[in-house]
Amino acid sequence: MFDFLKRPRPVEAPPEQKASAAGPVIAYGTAGRVAWTPRDAVSLTRSGFIGNPVGFRCVRLIAEAAGALPLVLQDGTRRFDSHPVLRLVQRPNAAQGRAELFEAIYAQLCLSGNAYVEAAGSGRPAELHVLRSDRVSVVPGSDGWPVAYDYTVGAKTHRFAVGEGPAAVCHVRSFHPQDDHYGLSPMQAAAGAMDVHNAASRWSKALLDNAARPSGAIVYGGGEGQGTLTQAQYDRLLGEMESHHQGARNAGRPMLLEGGLDWKPMGFSPSDMEFQKTKEAAAREIALAFGVPPMLLGIPGDATYANYAEANRAFYRLTVLPLAGRVTAALSHWLSAHFSELVELVPDLDGVPALAAEREAQWRRVAEADFLSPAEKRALLGLPVGE
């Protein structure tokens, strides 16, 4: 009866645990199931990369330029001339070198917005392999974070579990405002412009198939009160036109008309003349989505940059280096966990010919800054402060 006089025992606070408060909300109802990519990457790759020259060239320019960047390995105090991580990156597997591996990573990011790198081997990774992004599916857990990656080929699926210890797969993705597990690719943003460009190419092909000029009209004057051709006459005329007067091999071949038929050639209409401009505008939109200056692609009508060298420098500064920085930072964090050593892969900007003039000016300005200490100067130049 005197329980009300007793003080309530203090409630012990639960041990602190780091977790996202919104994670369970994201994964509610999807725990343990595959979260499929919202866009068909296979179809986009087929129409926008394999079947479109502008998209193909944009992806190749970015992948080759970023894959060819010289890389250095360093920690906070020094740069390494020899290191297991550096040797692994220089020769990731028996079929690829460093440039081929990174070119595949950047190409997958441009095509699908996602890149997956597998570490093969027990213990420390002995090889690195780039997985096709259209074959990989993220399996989210109850907390919203991936618990596994499914790699599916045909009817076979291999699951890379994500648990204790370093993950077997490194997932690099672009920012997507409406997806929690997959990235948004430039190919998806440029899908509409690619459809327009492909349609314009098909129109041009059809024009070439019709003697490379706009079609005309065969006018039937009629005779003896007849105003139209009979079905037999119409079928015969259509067959002769297809077999004797269409296609590149029949270009310039004279047409013999009979029975009151007259050929009325047609000229280009204003809409036909604007069609080529529409195709060029679509090409510029594709280049804009990928971050490639149209001048580098040879697209006419673009004079944003004063010369080719300026456009190339802007391409590296605005597109290649930010992409390379994101990828190398993700790989550095992932490989550091595998090798139990904090190291950092960074692009060596002094080895990029397109940035030679900028780097020379930066070195000169930093060297002449007497108010900076040597450590501060090295930090400004991206060098370890301890060497």
C-alpha positions as CSV (number, residue, x, y, z in Angstrom):
1,M,0.0,0.0,0.0
2,F,3.0,2.3,0.4
3,D,4.2,1.7,-3.2
4,F,3.4,5.3,-4.1
5,L,6.1,6.4,-1.8
6,K,8.8,4.5,-3.7
7,R,10.8,6.4,-6.2
8,P,10.6,5.0,-9.7
9,R,13.8,3.3,-10.8
10,P,15.6,5.2,-13.5
11,V,15.3,3.6,-16.9
12,E,18.7,2.7,-18.3
13,A,19.3,4.2,-21.7
14,P,19.8,1.6,-24.4
15,P,23.3,1.4,-25.9
16,E,23.9,3.9,-28.7
17,Q,23.7,2.4,-32.2
18,K,24.3,4.2,-35.5
19,A,21.4,3.7,-37.9
20,S,19.4,5.8,-40.3
21,A,16.0,6.8,-38.9
22,A,14.5,6.8,-42.4
23,G,16.1,3.5,-43.5
24,P,13.3,1.2,-42.3
25,V,10.8,3.4,-44.0
26,I,12.6,3.1,-47.3
27,A,12.8,-0.7,-47.2
28,Y,9.3,-1.3,-45.8
29,G,7.7,-4.1,-47.7
30,T,10.8,-4.9,-49.8
31,A,13.0,-6.5,-47.3
32,G,14.8,-9.5,-48.9
33,R,13.4,-8.8,-52.4
34,V,15.2,-7.4,-55.4
35,A,14.7,-3.7,-56.1
36,W,14.6,-3.6,-59.9
37,T,16.0,-0.7,-61.8
38,P,13.3,1.7,-62.9
39,R,14.5,2.0,-66.5
40,D,15.5,-0.7,-69.0
41,A,19.2,-0.3,-69.3
42,V,19.5,-2.9,-72.0
43,S,17.1,-1.1,-74.3
44,L,18.7,2.3,-73.6
45,T,22.2,0.9,-74.3
46,R,21.0,-0.7,-77.6
47,S,19.3,2.5,-78.9
48,G,21.5,5.2,-77.3
49,F,25.0,3.6,-77.4
50,I,25.1,0.8,-80.0
51,G,22.6,2.6,-82.3
52,N,23.4,6.2,-81.9
53,P,26.8,7.7,-83.0
54,V,26.5,10.8,-80.7
55,G,25.8,8.7,-77.6
56,F,28.5,6.2,-78.6
57,R,31.1,9.0,-79.0
58,C,30.1,10.7,-75.7
59,V,30.5,7.5,-73.7
60,R,33.8,6.6,-75.4
61,L,35.2,10.1,-74.9
62,I,34.4,10.1,-71.2
63,A,35.4,6.5,-70.5
64,E,38.7,6.7,-72.5
65,A,39.7,10.1,-71.0
66,A,38.9,9.2,-67.4
67,G,40.4,5.7,-67.8
68,A,43.7,7.1,-69.1
69,L,44.2,9.4,-66.1
70,P,47.4,8.6,-64.3
71,L,46.8,7.5,-60.7
72,V,48.9,7.8,-57.6
73,L,48.5,6.0,-54.3
74,Q,49.1,7.9,-51.1
75,D,48.2,8.2,-47.5
76,G,48.4,11.4,-45.3
77,T,52.2,11.6,-45.3
78,R,53.7,10.0,-48.4
79,R,53.2,8.6,-51.9
80,F,53.8,5.0,-52.6
81,D,56.0,3.8,-55.4
82,S,55.2,0.2,-54.6
83,H,52.2,-1.2,-52.7
84,P,49.9,-4.2,-52.9
85,V,46.9,-1.9,-53.8
86,L,48.9,-0.2,-56.5
87,R,50.0,-3.5,-58.0
88,L,46.4,-4.8,-57.9
89,V,45.1,-1.7,-59.7
90,Q,47.9,-1.8,-62.3
91,R,47.1,-5.4,-63.2
92,P,43.6,-6.1,-61.9
93,N,43.1,-9.4,-63.7
94,A,44.6,-11.5,-66.4
95,A,42.5,-10.0,-69.2
96,Q,42.7,-6.3,-68.3
97,G,45.1,-3.6,-67.3
98,R,44.4,-0.5,-65.3
99,A,43.1,1.6,-68.2
100,E,40.8,-1.2,-69.4
101,L,39.4,-1.7,-65.9
102,F,38.6,1.9,-65.3
103,E,37.3,2.5,-68.8
104,A,34.8,-0.3,-68.1
105,I,33.8,1.3,-64.8
106,Y,33.3,4.8,-66.4
107,A,31.4,3.3,-69.3
108,Q,29.0,1.4,-67.0
109,L,28.4,4.6,-65.1
110,C,27.6,6.5,-68.3
111,L,25.3,3.8,-69.6
112,S,23.3,2.8,-66.5
113,G,24.4,5.1,-63.7
114,N,25.8,2.2,-61.8
115,A,29.2,0.4,-61.7
116,Y,29.9,-2.8,-59.8
117,V,33.5,-4.0,-59.1
118,E,34.0,-7.5,-57.7
119,A,37.0,-8.5,-55.5
120,A,38.0,-12.1,-56.3
121,G,40.1,-14.2,-54.0
122,S,40.1,-15.3,-50.4
123,G,41.3,-12.8,-47.9
124,R,42.9,-9.9,-49.7
125,P,41.6,-9.5,-53.3
126,A,43.8,-11.1,-55.9
127,E,41.8,-9.8,-58.9
128,L,39.3,-7.1,-59.7
129,H,36.4,-7.5,-62.2
130,V,33.8,-5.1,-63.5
131,L,30.3,-6.7,-63.5
132,R,27.8,-5.8,-66.1
133,S,25.3,-3.5,-64.4
134,D,22.3,-4.8,-66.2
135,R,22.9,-8.2,-64.6
136,V,23.2,-6.9,-61.0
137,S,20.3,-6.3,-58.7
138,V,20.4,-4.8,-55.2
139,V,18.8,-6.7,-52.4
140,P,17.8,-4.2,-49.6
141,G,17.5,-5.3,-46.0
142,S,15.0,-4.2,-43.4
143,D,17.1,-1.2,-42.5
144,G,17.2,0.1,-46.1
145,W,20.9,-0.8,-46.7
146,P,21.9,-3.5,-49.2
147,V,22.3,-6.9,-47.7
148,A,23.3,-8.6,-51.0
149,Y,23.9,-8.2,-54.7
150,D,22.4,-10.7,-57.1
151,Y,24.3,-11.3,-60.3
152,T,22.0,-13.1,-62.8
153,V,23.0,-14.7,-66.2
154,G,20.2,-16.6,-67.8
155,A,18.6,-18.9,-65.2
156,K,21.6,-18.8,-62.9
157,T,22.0,-16.3,-60.0
158,H,25.0,-15.8,-57.7
159,R,24.5,-13.8,-54.6
160,F,27.2,-11.6,-53.1
161,A,26.3,-11.2,-49.4
162,V,27.0,-8.0,-47.6
163,G,27.7,-8.6,-43.9
164,E,30.6,-8.5,-41.5
165,G,33.9,-7.5,-43.0
166,P,34.7,-5.9,-46.3
167,A,32.1,-6.3,-49.0
168,A,32.9,-8.4,-52.1
169,V,31.3,-5.9,-54.4
170,C,31.9,-2.1,-54.6
171,H,28.8,-0.3,-55.9
172,V,29.5,3.1,-57.4
173,R,26.4,5.0,-58.5
174,S,25.4,8.4,-59.7
175,F,22.9,10.6,-57.9
176,H,19.2,9.7,-58.4
177,P,16.6,11.9,-56.7
178,Q,13.8,9.2,-56.9
179,D,15.7,5.9,-56.3
180,D,17.3,4.7,-53.1
181,H,19.5,2.0,-54.6
182,Y,20.3,2.7,-58.2
183,G,21.9,5.7,-60.0
184,L,20.6,7.9,-62.8
185,S,22.6,7.7,-66.0
186,P,23.1,10.4,-68.6
187,M,21.6,7.9,-71.1
188,Q,18.3,8.1,-69.2
189,A,18.3,11.9,-69.2
190,A,19.1,12.0,-72.9
191,A,16.6,9.3,-73.9
192,G,14.2,11.7,-75.6
193,A,16.8,13.5,-77.6
194,M,18.2,10.1,-78.7
195,D,14.8,9.1,-80.0
196,V,14.6,12.3,-82.0
197,H,18.1,11.8,-83.3
198,N,17.5,8.2,-84.3
199,A,14.2,9.1,-86.0
200,A,16.0,11.8,-88.0
201,S,18.6,9.2,-89.0
202,R,16.0,6.8,-90.2
203,W,14.3,9.6,-92.1
204,S,17.6,10.4,-93.9
205,K,18.1,6.7,-94.7
206,A,14.6,6.5,-96.2
207,L,15.4,9.6,-98.2
208,L,18.5,7.9,-99.6
209,D,16.5,4.8,-100.4
210,N,14.3,6.9,-102.6
211,A,17.0,8.2,-104.9
212,A,18.3,10.8,-102.4
213,R,15.6,13.3,-103.3
214,P,12.1,13.9,-102.1
215,S,9.5,11.9,-103.8
216,G,7.2,13.3,-106.4
217,A,3.7,12.6,-107.7
218,I,2.6,10.5,-110.6
219,V,-0.5,12.3,-112.0
220,Y,-3.0,10.3,-114.0
221,G,-4.6,12.5,-116.6
222,G,-7.3,9.9,-117.4
223,G,-8.8,9.2,-120.7
224,E,-12.2,8.3,-122.1
225,G,-13.9,9.5,-119.0
226,Q,-11.7,7.5,-116.6
227,G,-10.5,9.5,-113.6
228,T,-8.7,6.7,-111.7
229,L,-6.5,3.7,-112.4
230,T,-7.9,0.2,-112.3
231,Q,-6.6,-2.1,-109.5
232,A,-4.5,-4.0,-112.0
233,Q,-3.0,-0.8,-113.5
234,Y,-2.3,0.5,-110.0
235,D,-0.5,-2.8,-108.9
236,R,1.6,-2.9,-112.0
237,L,2.6,0.8,-111.6
238,L,3.5,0.3,-108.0
239,G,5.6,-2.9,-108.8
240,E,7.5,-1.1,-111.6
241,M,8.3,1.9,-109.3
242,E,9.7,-0.4,-106.5
243,S,11.8,-2.5,-108.8
244,H,13.0,0.0,-111.4
245,H,13.0,3.5,-109.9
246,Q,13.7,3.2,-106.1
247,G,17.0,2.6,-104.2
248,A,20.5,3.8,-104.7
249,R,21.2,1.5,-107.6
250,N,18.4,3.0,-109.6
251,A,19.3,6.6,-108.9
252,G,19.1,8.8,-112.1
253,R,17.4,6.1,-114.1
254,P,15.0,7.6,-116.6
255,M,11.3,6.9,-116.1
256,L,9.1,5.9,-119.0
257,L,5.5,6.8,-118.4
258,E,2.5,5.8,-120.6
259,G,-1.2,5.8,-120.6
260,G,-1.8,9.4,-119.6
261,L,0.7,9.3,-116.6
262,D,2.7,12.4,-115.9
263,W,5.5,12.9,-113.3
264,K,5.4,16.0,-111.1
265,P,8.6,16.4,-109.0
266,M,8.3,17.9,-105.6
267,G,10.9,20.2,-104.0
268,F,12.0,20.3,-100.3
269,S,9.3,21.9,-98.1
270,P,10.3,24.2,-95.2
271,S,9.6,21.4,-92.8
272,D,12.1,19.1,-94.6
273,M,14.7,21.9,-94.5
274,E,14.2,22.2,-90.7
275,F,14.6,18.4,-90.1
276,Q,18.4,18.6,-90.3
277,K,18.4,21.4,-87.7
278,T,16.2,19.3,-85.5
279,K,18.7,16.5,-85.7
280,E,21.6,18.8,-84.8
281,A,19.7,20.2,-81.9
282,A,19.0,16.7,-80.6
283,A,22.7,15.9,-80.9
284,R,23.6,19.0,-78.8
285,E,21.1,17.9,-76.1
286,I,22.7,14.5,-76.0
287,A,26.2,16.0,-75.6
288,L,24.8,18.4,-72.9
289,A,23.4,15.5,-70.9
290,F,26.8,13.7,-70.9
291,G,28.7,16.9,-70.2
292,V,30.7,16.8,-73.5
293,P,31.3,20.1,-75.3
294,P,29.6,19.8,-78.8
295,M,32.8,21.2,-80.3
296,L,34.6,18.0,-79.4
297,L,32.0,16.0,-81.3
298,G,32.2,18.1,-84.5
299,I,28.5,19.2,-84.1
300,P,28.0,22.4,-86.3
301,G,26.5,25.5,-85.0
302,D,28.1,25.6,-81.5
303,A,30.7,28.3,-80.7
304,T,30.5,28.3,-76.9
305,Y,34.3,28.0,-76.6
306,A,36.9,30.1,-78.4
307,N,38.9,27.1,-79.6
308,Y,39.3,23.3,-79.3
309,A,41.9,23.5,-76.5
310,E,39.6,25.5,-74.3
311,A,36.7,23.1,-74.9
312,N,39.0,20.2,-74.1
313,R,40.1,21.8,-70.9
314,A,36.5,22.5,-69.8
315,F,35.6,18.8,-70.6
316,Y,38.3,17.6,-68.2
317,R,37.5,20.1,-65.5
318,L,33.7,19.8,-65.6
319,T,33.1,16.2,-66.5
320,V,36.2,13.9,-66.4
321,L,37.8,15.0,-63.1
322,P,34.6,15.0,-61.0
323,L,33.6,11.6,-62.3
324,A,37.1,10.2,-61.7
325,G,37.2,11.7,-58.2
326,R,34.0,10.0,-57.2
327,V,35.1,6.6,-58.5
328,T,38.6,6.7,-57.1
329,A,37.3,7.8,-53.7
330,A,34.8,4.9,-53.6
331,L,37.5,2.4,-54.6
332,S,39.9,3.8,-52.1
333,H,37.5,3.4,-49.2
334,W,36.6,-0.1,-50.4
335,L,40.2,-1.3,-50.9
336,S,41.3,0.2,-47.7
337,A,38.9,-2.0,-45.8
338,H,40.2,-5.1,-47.7
339,F,43.9,-4.3,-47.0
340,S,43.3,-2.9,-43.4
341,E,45.2,0.2,-44.3
342,L,43.9,3.7,-45.0
343,V,45.2,4.6,-48.5
344,E,43.9,6.9,-51.2
345,L,43.9,6.6,-55.0
346,V,43.9,10.0,-56.7
347,P,44.3,11.2,-60.3
348,D,47.7,12.8,-60.9
349,L,46.7,16.1,-62.4
350,D,50.3,17.0,-63.3
351,G,50.2,14.1,-65.8
352,V,47.2,15.3,-67.8
353,P,48.3,17.2,-70.9
354,A,45.0,19.1,-71.2
355,L,45.6,20.7,-67.8
356,A,49.3,21.4,-68.3
357,A,48.9,25.2,-68.6
358,E,46.6,25.4,-65.6
359,R,48.9,23.3,-63.4
360,E,52.0,25.3,-64.5
361,A,50.2,28.6,-63.5
362,Q,49.1,27.0,-60.2
363,W,52.6,25.8,-59.3
364,R,53.9,29.3,-60.0
365,R,51.3,31.0,-57.9
366,V,51.8,28.6,-55.0
367,A,55.6,28.8,-55.2
368,E,55.6,32.6,-55.1
369,A,53.2,32.7,-52.0
370,D,55.8,33.5,-49.3
371,F,53.1,33.6,-46.6
372,L,52.4,29.9,-47.0
373,S,54.4,27.2,-45.2
374,P,55.8,24.2,-47.2
375,A,53.2,21.9,-45.8
376,E,50.4,24.3,-46.8
377,K,51.9,24.6,-50.3
378,R,52.0,20.8,-50.7
379,A,48.4,20.6,-49.5
380,L,47.3,23.1,-52.1
381,L,49.0,21.2,-54.8
382,G,47.4,17.9,-53.7
383,L,50.6,16.4,-52.4
384,P,51.1,14.5,-49.1
385,V,52.4,16.9,-46.5
386,G,54.9,14.5,-44.9
387,E,57.2,13.9,-47.9
